[in-house]
Amino acid sequence: MRHRLKSMLLPMKDTRFAKLLLFINGLVPLALLLWDVYHKRVGANPLEFATRTTGMLTLLFLILTLAVTPARQITRLNWLIKFRRMLGLFAFFYGFLHLVTYVWFDRYFNLKSIPGDVATRPFIAVGMLAFFLMVPLAITSTDKMIKRLGGKTWNKLHKLVYAGGVAGVIHFWLLVKADTRLPLTFGFVLLLLLVHRLFVKHYPPNSDRPASLLSSK
């Protein structure tokens, strides 16, 4: 039991293969979406199908990004943090596709009509806010930007991801109108992640606990 617990706490030496699997699986939903669009399996309203799908994928990857740190803290598997950047970039990628879908198929690239549409439809305004909150996070996701900004500044900036998540959930909730079960589910999971972050901030775990646990076995 002792050796098994120790092996779980050891860092993963090489995550390249795991990152490759994550990258491939992150693109699978896009491939399935394109496949369904090509074979006309998207229902009577292809625009709504594509918009809803890319929007939900954005929220899903955003939630997964936020879940990495709690998962690392709970499981003590510190190498999980190596996947957070890719998950965050996938959230931005699908958010960008969500925006492009709107600009292309709803506005037909008539950029002058977008401000008026944003002003008259609140859910679009909130969605725009959610996306633009993710832009600085994507831009500063590289190692060079982390060094340039400094760890503390970078961490403060990347707390915007929570604001982006909240705005994304509100955008989804305003969009669906009637059946709000799915956006409320996303909101509940996001709330749990926020509560966990606040709990750890005010009641930090004892860093000596893993060592004492191992020594007592």
Helices and strands as residue ranges (DSSP letters): H 2-9, H 16-38, H 46-75, G 78-83, H 84-101, I 102-106, G 111-113, H 114-120, H 122-139, H 143-149, H 151-157, H 160-176, H 181-202, H 209-216
